[in-house]
Amino acid sequence: MDRIAEQIASSSPPAPAARPAAPGEDRRRGRAVGGYVVSALPWLIIAGLLWAGLFVKPQPVGASLQPPVLERRDHYYGLAAADGLLLAAGSGGKILRIDPASGRIKRVPTPTGETLQDVATWDGTRAVAVGNDGVILVSADGGATWTQVADVPRSEIANKFARARTAPGGVAVASGEMGALLMSRDFGATWTRLREEEDLAWNDVALIGEAGIVAVGEFGRIVVSGDGGATWNEIPSPAASSLMAVAFRDGQHGVAVGLEGVVLTTQDGGLTWTRAEADVQVHLFDVSWDAAGARWIGAGALGSWITADGEGRRWQSGRLDERDLSWHTRVLPADGQAWFAGANVGRWDGRAWVPLGN
């Protein structure tokens, strides 16, 4: 068989010798071929992209990346305690459950993407959150799950809720834009309007005793009701700038704070107010009574805090951390410390400021 193949190969005529190229012919031929390649290159790239888009499927490599629970772009405007945990509500409908002891944070699902402005609790299990576009959410399991309340009274102009306050027996009041003062008596299931709509934002409300209500808002406005909101009295205010928060330590003694460092005190349930001597140069957004520490504590812009004794006579102010100028809209005293929420969330023990996520 090998000899037959050799004979066939030897009997085949030799291939004709290649003709020598004429001078310059190689260069012309190279330019022609190169031109064809360059002109076809865009079409080759397009064809390759189409083929990859149609037939190449990305394959998962390892676990997919999850966004962090705390993102820099998020702001948390509301803060409340619930059964040993803290609830923080804020940007994009986000609600966090924070374990103060371990610092563990869990984001829980909510049925809204609207920014939440506040969260409040009745007890360890029942809670309410309010926010933009008239959103009200309620929880019956300590903030682990939330449902949105239907048929909330609305304005045709604006429906942002700024604050929610709770009282025993399922009572709650939500305050906000266009004179919104809405009350619930069934743990947030249904809501009714307490006052007529008006071109004014009520920024906060305090519930005192069984039927007392004090609301503060824009332009230093203060109104008081002693019968659960059936009737109201307009109270002369020593402040012209917006009041942002109000709190009471008992039925008589209260403090209101606001823009331009305003601090007001009352000793008669909100019927009369006096401007306190407080050397504060920044906007103040919240104030709370710290029963364990027997003091008032407030929060504001540029990482500021304020404190005073129970009578509200001697006020001090400072910054949580000279390196952190974040604004905070809520302060919550807890276990000898104070938690602040706003541009970031963290705790302060009077000496060190520890933001979550650090």
Order of alpha helices (4+ residues) and beta strands (2+ residues): alpha-alpha-beta-beta-beta-beta-beta-beta-beta-beta-beta-beta-beta-beta-beta-beta-beta-beta-beta-beta-beta-beta-beta-beta-beta-beta-beta-beta-beta-beta
